[in-house]
Amino acid sequence: MWIKKYDFDYGRRMLLEKTLKGVAAAGVLAPLWPLIGNAADSSKAYPDELLSIEAYTKGKIKPGDVITANNVEAVKDLLDPIAYQQVKTMGRRINIVDSTKDVTKLFPADYLQATLKNKGRAKLDSAGNVFTDNGEPWIGGNPFVEPKDGVEAAANLTLSWGRHDYSMYAVRDWDIAPDGTQAYQYDFVWAELNNTARVDGKVWNGKKDILRYQSVWFTSPQDTAGSSYLNTWYYDQRKFPDLYGYLPAFKRVRQFPTNQRFEPLVPGITFFLSDAWAAGDPMLTWGNYKIIGRQPMLGAIGSRNFMGGYHPNYERPVHGGPKNQTFHDVWMELVPECIVLEAEPTGYPRAPVGKKRIWIDVRNGMYVAYVTYDRRGEIWKSFEPCYAQYSNDKVTVKDGANPAWSWVAVLSHDIQANRMTRFVQAKEVTGGYKSGYSVGNDDVYNKYLTNQAIARLGSA
């Protein structure tokens, strides 16, 4: 049989071949990053079957359709195993939209500019840390636009989680019990300030040995309000962060052990510090990184996922599960090429996690799906994000000209216990805290990111 060069399965065969040969370059029909640099258009890098869900499924699924238990088999290989089970057995629905081809919609504008400006300047030292070609801490954007191995792919996730030099997320969270009832509801605030790996190319406060400060404090309900935590991350990714917490019942700040990165911060929540951005621990405290595949994937990455036009506080419609409360609505699209990355928690001998698997969009280096396995090798949890460019609402950004880009919602599902944590990046939460990115003259470090700050936030 004569197989034409660009037959229906050409794109998938080429992704498989790239994995087997260890090819780092993104794209199938043409190299991806020159196209992004010239016109920000990724469409010429891929055949139709990797850009159109209708072509990929041979007409079984098209934009505007909804994935349900009746048609999920057509996209089973495009979903992580927990998402598939959610649709197949728990009544979850996934809305399908056209694929994003304009890569500017997948980044904050200044982060994309820094990625293009600094392309090719990142190096790994003998320990595996990222430095520039002149030996300085990383200067902004993704360090490895075409990662050659798992450590380089992990570096893109780790060095700048939210892709802003400073981010404050006002988070509204709902925790759903196995019977479908709401067990808990929390409001909390998450703040992260990069010292290094900043898009402005600077080192904040001259501290080259610090990667970031990150804090979280709970503002509701009353019995949890005041619980607050501070992580100080070192630039050396072999070092464990310093983790401090303030618990109102004890009225003091105390240091927590590193292994508490794999425990819930408050009752009922399935989200661990280790889960953040699929890179919640320093990347060299994990090991055995392997790129095990390249494939298309469904991901919730488009602007339709922003709820500013639907709800004044960016909250989302919900559905599914025993009480129609388990899942929030998402709009997914075909992502043409994802790196499939695995790693093991080699620095945490008592970690309950055996390994994690991450699907990373090669166009922006951000994860679109993430699952963990327990020590027995059984699948345990998923952490599924939604992203959007905030194109139809006013959100604080540094330059005041470009729409903000960020995550907008997460589903964190412990499938073994069948407990769901779903949360959104709200416009505002209890206490008057609002989501926003980058800073002007606001001294966020002293307000939110010191031991004195978390004690003050906890006792306020």
TORTI-63040 format. One record per residue (C-alpha): residue in three letters; x, y, z. Coordinates in pm, whole numbers, padded with zeros to 5 digits, always signed. Layout:
# residues N
ALAXYZ ...
//
This chain:
# residues 460
MET+00000+00000+00000 TRP+00134+00346-00089 ILE+00111+00590+00201 LYS+00102+00954+00103 LYS+00337+01182+00292 TYR+00060+01393+00441 ASP-00210+01133+00495 PHE-00448+01155+00789 ASP-00210+01009+01050 TYR+00101+01195+00935 GLY+00104+01442+01224 ARG+00068+01179+01494 ARG+00331+00959+01332 MET+00574+01248+01323 LEU+00516+01327+01692 LEU+00585+00964+01777 GLU+00897+00964+01561 LYS+01023+01282+01730 THR+00981+01116+02069 LEU+01169+00803+01964 LYS+01454+01006+01815 GLY+01466+01258+02098 VAL+01403+01553+01866 ALA+01352+01875+02063 ALA+01226+02106+01785 ALA+00855+02185+01811 GLY+00635+02168+01501 VAL+00563+01904+01238 LEU+00543+02071+00897 ALA+00781+02355+00990 PRO+00982+02464+01295 LEU+00744+02633+01537 TRP+00948+02910+01699 PRO+01058+03095+01385 LEU+00687+03119+01299 ILE+00605+03252+01644 GLY+00885+03506+01619 ASN+00772+03627+01277 ALA+00395+03635+01306 ALA+00288+03460+01629 ASP+00093+03215+01410 SER+00143+02846+01486 SER-00090+02711+01217 LYS+00178+02657+00948 ALA+00371+02428+01181 TYR+00103+02155+01193 PRO-00122+01957+00958 ASP-00499+01994+00975 GLU-00549+01684+01190 LEU-00355+01855+01474 LEU-00530+02191+01440 SER-00892+02086+01393 ILE-01084+01862+01632 GLU-01323+01789+01347 ALA-01040+01664+01125 TYR-00877+01475+01412 THR-01196+01283+01496 LYS-01302+01243+01131 GLY-01613+01450+01188 LYS-01727+01284+01511 ILE-01659+01599+01718 LYS-01660+01961+01601 PRO-01642+02304+01766 GLY-01970+02378+01941 ASP-02016+02016+02045 VAL-02018+01894+02404 ILE-01821+01589+02513 THR-02036+01354+02721 ALA-02038+00986+02809 ASN-02203+00923+02472 ASN-01914+01049+02257 VAL-01608+01062+02485 GLU-01449+00755+02321 ALA-01376+00971+02016 VAL-01137+01185+02226 LYS-01024+00937+02490 ASP-00660+00965+02380 LEU-00681+01347+02411 LEU-00776+01347+02782 ASP-00583+01255+03092 PRO-00714+00929+03245 ILE-00901+01100+03528 ALA-01075+01348+03299 TYR-01184+01056+03083 GLN-01335+00878+03384 GLN-01509+01197+03495 VAL-01690+01220+03162 LYS-01749+00847+03123 THR-01886+00771+03468 MET-01957+01092+03663 GLY-02167+01305+03428 ARG-01902+01559+03341 ARG-01945+01764+03021 ILE-01668+01939+02824 ASN-01747+02215+02574 ILE-01541+02214+02254 VAL-01418+02527+02074 ASP-01184+02607+01784 SER-00810+02579+01837 THR-00614+02894+01919 LYS-00359+02970+01646 ASP-00250+03317+01761 VAL+00022+03245+02017 THR-00001+03594+02167 LYS-00321+03475+02334 LEU-00126+03206+02526 PHE+00109+03438+02718 PRO+00121+03766+02907 ALA+00253+04005+02641 ASP+00571+04100+02828 TYR+00651+03737+02908 LEU+00630+03640+02540 GLN+00851+03936+02449 ALA+01109+03828+02709 THR+01096+03469+02580 LEU+01172+03584+02224 LYS+01436+03836+02333 ASN+01626+03587+02551 LYS+01583+03279+02331 GLY+01899+03068+02324 ARG+02068+03230+02625 ALA+01974+02972+02892 LYS+02220+02708+03009 LEU+02206+02435+03272 ASP+02504+02423+03505 SER+02655+02098+03633 ALA+02393+02077+03910 GLY+02100+02138+03674 ASN+02025+02500+03767 VAL+01944+02755+03496 PHE+02180+03044+03425 THR+02237+03278+03136 ASP+02531+03243+02897 ASN+02723+03491+03114 GLY+02657+03305+03438 GLU+02378+03522+03580 PRO+02039+03406+03715 TRP+01775+03373+03444 ILE+01653+03704+03297 GLY+01291+03633+03201 GLY+01060+03437+02974 ASN+01082+03064+02908 PRO+01447+02962+02927 PHE+01407+02664+02691 VAL+01158+02717+02410 GLU+01247+02374+02267 PRO+01343+02163+02569 LYS+01584+01881+02490 ASP+01510+01687+02808 GLY+01278+01670+03105 VAL+01476+01907+03326 GLU+01459+02183+03064 ALA+01083+02128+03027 ALA+01044+02145+03406 ALA+01246+02467+03419 ASN+00989+02643+03197 LEU+00720+02558+03453 THR+00923+02624+03766 LEU+01109+02952+03728 SER+00806+03177+03677 TRP+00484+03008+03779 GLY+00228+03272+03686 ARG+00437+03436+03413 HIS+00416+03773+03590 ASP+00685+03928+03811 TYR+00417+03963+04079 SER+00074+03803+04096 MET-00202+03814+04353 TYR-00485+03566+04307 ALA-00813+03609+04495 VAL-00934+03248+04509 ARG-01282+03114+04582 ASP-01284+02741+04652 TRP-01553+02475+04686 ASP-01478+02123+04817 ILE-01720+01852+04711 ALA-01768+01529+04911 PRO-01810+01188+04745 ASP-02190+01211+04783 GLY-02187+01531+04579 THR-02259+01772+04864 GLN-02049+02076+04939 ALA-01832+01987+05238 TYR-01632+02313+05262 GLN-01608+02653+05100 TYR-01302+02873+05140 ASP-01182+03213+05030 PHE-00807+03262+05021 VAL-00541+03478+04862 TRP-00225+03352+04692 ALA+00062+03595+04624 GLU+00390+03526+04442 LEU+00680+03765+04384 ASN+00975+03663+04166 ASN+01315+03785+04281 THR+01489+03641+03977 ALA+01370+03506+03638 ARG+01173+03829+03602 VAL+01048+03965+03270 ASP+01201+04302+03352 GLY+01544+04132+03353 LYS+01624+04266+03701 VAL+01700+04104+04035 TRP+01451+04228+04291 ASN+01618+04382+04597 GLY+01955+04247+04481 LYS+01890+03897+04617 LYS+02029+03666+04352 ASP+02001+03362+04579 ILE+01618+03385+04599 LEU+01385+03271+04319 ARG+01051+03374+04471 TYR+00849+03456+04777 GLN+00504+03299+04786 SER+00233+03328+05049 VAL-00123+03210+05097 TRP-00373+03328+05357 PHE-00733+03225+05420 THR-01000+03490+05468 SER-01318+03280+05501 PRO-01493+03100+05674 GLN-01443+03239+06024 ASP-01301+02919+06177 THR-01024+02910+05911 ALA-00969+03280+05850 GLY-00620+03384+05949 SER-00442+03060+05863 SER-00148+03175+05654 TYR+00171+03031+05507 LEU+00492+03166+05355 ASN+00726+02983+05117 THR+01072+03125+05044 TRP+01225+02957+04739 TYR+01597+02958+04678 TYR+01735+03002+04328 ASP+01934+02679+04377 GLN+01672+02419+04288 ARG+01843+02157+04505 LYS+01741+02346+04819 PHE+01408+02298+04992 PRO+01199+02613+05044 ASP+01162+02761+05390 LEU+00799+02704+05488 TYR+00644+02902+05774 GLY+00286+02920+05887 TYR+00067+03122+06120 LEU-00224+02941+06283 PRO-00464+03171+06476 ALA-00526+02908+06746 PHE-00158+02918+06846 LYS-00107+03291+06778 ARG+00249+03245+06654 VAL+00449+03178+06340 ARG+00620+02840+06328 GLN+00832+02655+06074 PHE+00685+02351+05903 PRO+00878+02047+05778 THR+00935+02012+05405 ASN+00730+01693+05373 GLN+00414+01887+05452 ARG+00418+01994+05089 PHE+00212+01680+05029 GLU-00065+01757+05276 PRO-00375+01976+05251 LEU-00337+02322+05403 VAL-00691+02313+05547 PRO-00951+02036+05597 GLY-01130+01900+05292 ILE-00914+02057+05024 THR-00734+01818+04785 PHE-00478+02075+04669 PHE-00122+02041+04804 LEU+00158+02299+04783 SER+00340+02041+04569 ASP+00066+02063+04305 ALA+00105+02434+04225 TRP+00161+02488+03853 ALA+00249+02113+03829 ALA+00583+02236+03972 GLY+00514+02316+04335 ASP+00852+02191+04455 PRO+01202+02295+04346 MET+01268+02100+04028 LEU+01591+01936+04149 THR+01419+01793+04457 TRP+01246+01574+04197 GLY+01437+01349+03960 ASN+01423+01077+03697 TYR+01275+01329+03456 LYS+01173+01166+03130 ILE+00996+01292+02820 ILE+00788+00984+02747 GLY+00591+01114+02450 ARG+00456+01391+02231 GLN+00089+01407+02142 PRO-00206+01635+02075 MET-00426+01699+02378 LEU-00746+01873+02476 GLY-00676+02174+02694 ALA-00880+02458+02845 ILE-00658+02739+02720 GLY-00878+02984+02528 SER-01040+03313+02617 ARG-01386+03156+02628 ASN-01286+03026+02971 PHE-01279+03376+03119 MET-01603+03432+03310 GLY-01596+03813+03320 GLY-01886+03835+03080 TYR-02085+03569+03265 HIS-02042+03642+03635 PRO-01936+03968+03807 ASN-01697+03776+04035 TYR-01568+03538+03764 GLU-01745+03238+03917 ARG-01848+02951+03690 PRO-02152+02737+03609 VAL-02137+02392+03766 HIS-02275+02050+03676 GLY-02228+01676+03713 GLY-02176+01440+04002 PRO-02453+01317+04235 LYS-02582+01669+04316 ASN-02482+01856+03998 GLN-02213+02038+04198 THR-01893+01846+04120 PHE-01754+02008+03802 HIS-01738+02361+03674 ASP-01789+02426+03304 VAL-01480+02442+03082 TRP-01418+02510+02714 MET-01145+02290+02570 GLU-00971+02292+02234 LEU-00726+02075+02046 VAL-00367+02158+02144 PRO-00154+02036+01850 GLU+00159+01922+02036 CYS+00223+01846+02401 ILE+00533+01709+02567 VAL+00442+01428+02807 LEU+00678+01455+03105 GLU+00723+01220+03401 ALA+00923+01273+03721 GLU+00964+01116+04066 PRO+00999+01287+04409 THR+01358+01172+04470 GLY+01418+01431+04743 TYR+01117+01328+04951 PRO+01160+00972+05085 ARG+00828+00988+05274 ALA+00626+01149+04995 PRO+00294+00973+04930 VAL+00339+01049+04559 GLY+00524+00791+04350 LYS+00542+00992+04027 LYS+00374+01271+03835 ARG+00284+01298+03469 ILE+00248+01638+03302 TRP+00119+01732+02954 ILE+00291+02057+02844 ASP+00183+02272+02548 VAL+00504+02324+02345 ARG+00388+02666+02225 ASN+00399+02833+02567 GLY+00567+02571+02787 MET+00266+02563+03021 TYR+00094+02249+03144 VAL-00259+02165+03032 ALA-00304+01846+03238 TYR-00129+01692+03540 VAL-00185+01369+03732 THR-00008+01203+04022 TYR+00031+00836+04112 ASP+00069+00691+04460 ARG+00358+00477+04579 ARG+00184+00162+04454 GLY+00168+00307+04103 GLU-00209+00365+04120 ILE-00345+00686+03974 TRP-00434+00923+04256 LYS-00509+01286+04173 SER-00554+01521+03881 PHE-00495+01895+03876 GLU-00660+02040+03568 PRO-00618+02410+03488 CYS-00806+02659+03273 TYR-00630+02962+03124 ALA-00753+03268+02942 GLN-00659+03603+02806 TYR-00877+03847+02998 SER-00993+04020+02684 ASN-01333+04147+02790 ASP-01277+04296+03134 LYS-01041+04540+03305 VAL-00766+04363+03497 THR-00460+04531+03648 VAL-00153+04481+03428 LYS+00179+04660+03432 ASP+00176+04826+03093 GLY-00194+04916+03096 ALA-00220+04833+02726 ASN-00225+04456+02679 PRO-00494+04221+02810 ALA-00390+04018+03110 TRP-00332+03643+03080 SER-00353+03400+03370 TRP-00512+03083+03499 VAL-00884+03122+03568 ALA-00995+02795+03733 VAL-00874+02454+03851 LEU-01032+02114+03913 SER-00832+01911+04168 HIS-00977+01562+04193 ASP-00864+01294+04437 ILE-01013+01005+04246 GLN-00921+00746+04512 ALA-01128+00926+04777 ASN-01357+01075+04511 ARG-01325+01423+04661 MET-01326+01725+04430 THR-01173+02065+04497 ARG-01276+02323+04241 PHE-01166+02682+04261 VAL-01164+02997+04053 GLN-00949+03305+04035 ALA-01220+03543+04146 LYS-01230+03915+04097 GLU-01255+03967+04475 VAL-01284+03756+04790 THR-01372+03813+05155 GLY-01151+04079+05306 GLY-01160+04297+04996 TYR-00862+04132+04826 LYS-00864+04151+04447 SER-00677+03960+04176 GLY-00408+04155+03992 TYR-00068+04123+03827 SER+00257+04316+03848 VAL+00299+04614+04076 GLY+00363+04983+04069 ASN+00486+05136+04393 ASP+00293+04899+04619 ASP+00529+04736+04872 VAL+00388+04385+04838 TYR+00691+04222+05000 ASN+00638+04386+05338 LYS+00259+04367+05310 TYR+00227+03999+05220 LEU+00557+03810+05196 THR+00740+03811+05529 ASN+00687+03624+05857 GLN+00567+03948+06013 ALA+00321+03991+05725 ILE+00161+03647+05761 ALA+00128+03699+06138 ARG-00039+04034+06074 LEU-00267+03889+05805 GLY-00358+03602+06035 SER-00448+03820+06330 ALA-00625+04093+06134 
//
